[in-house]
């Protein structure tokens, strides 16, 4: 059993990864500042796994708090770093907040890794590092192009910071570039619960169907895709979570081929915004109120993954479909809304 720190471990992907870590026999320690999550998520994790992981409320933007936490927890076998702001549109409006939070916290954690000689770091990266790719599907060798948003730029910069730190200080790391995680745990004990107005598509879909939001805005229908709406690779969050466990176990077992590796996580198939809406309506039986509006700054036309490398080297592949994800997301929404 390994002791793994999960930063942002009460967030959407983080909480599902904590569940899969516990299911795999590891001890998960959670750090979260609760800026876009809730301590109630601990109840869901405990309900699924029978284990209540240790949780510490820490502001990772505060260097002193980070230092104090690591001084008290210097026996970690690995770190999975999720804690970051994550919305493309919001990052365009609030770039300085995104750089402070996403880059500052990463630097402070890496300084502690250096000073305490810790190892085995998994970075939550993103397909946004590729910008608008010249060719689809996107492989790990696709060029990292100028970011389309400050959020995407924080992931590009984050990867560069990690590589520079590895070259200087010699620890091992894997960046997982995932596409669009969606859905919820099939138990409906944990799911995506953004505070305030959702900034991602699927929770806005389910909240609109639940009557929380009056109407879903579809940002543009004049893109060069099948139906004119943006195309993305929507991957079930449980599949993403399992990949993180495999990745950290790869480092724990010294199975990595270099001290810094990168893997795409996706289904390998793109779905348009309208296809996501159609999937939801199909599995839920609900009719969704949506409207086509102007394009949103920072959005790329299409992005979906070539997952050959992750399939071959990690022995990982997705098991769940878009319909599965929409079914689970709707089940979760109905539970928290008492529908």
Secondary structure, 3 states (H helix, E strand, C coil): CCEEEEECCCCHHHHHHHHHHHHCCCEEEEEECCCCCCCCHHHHHHHHHCCCCEEEECCCCCHHHHHHHHHHCCCCCEEEECCCCCCHHHHHHCHHHHHHHHHHHHHHHHHHHHHHCCCCEEEEEEHHHHCCCCCCCECCCCCCCCCCCHHHHHHHHHHHHHHHHHHHHCCCEEEEEECEEECCCCCCCCCCCCCCCCCCHHHHHHHHHCCCCCCEEEECCCCCCCCCCCEECEEEHHHHHHHHHHHHHHHHCCCCCCCEEEEEECCCCCEEHHHHHHHHHHHHCCCCCEEEECCCCCCCCEECECCHHHHHHHCCCCCCCHHHHHHHHHHHHHHHCCC
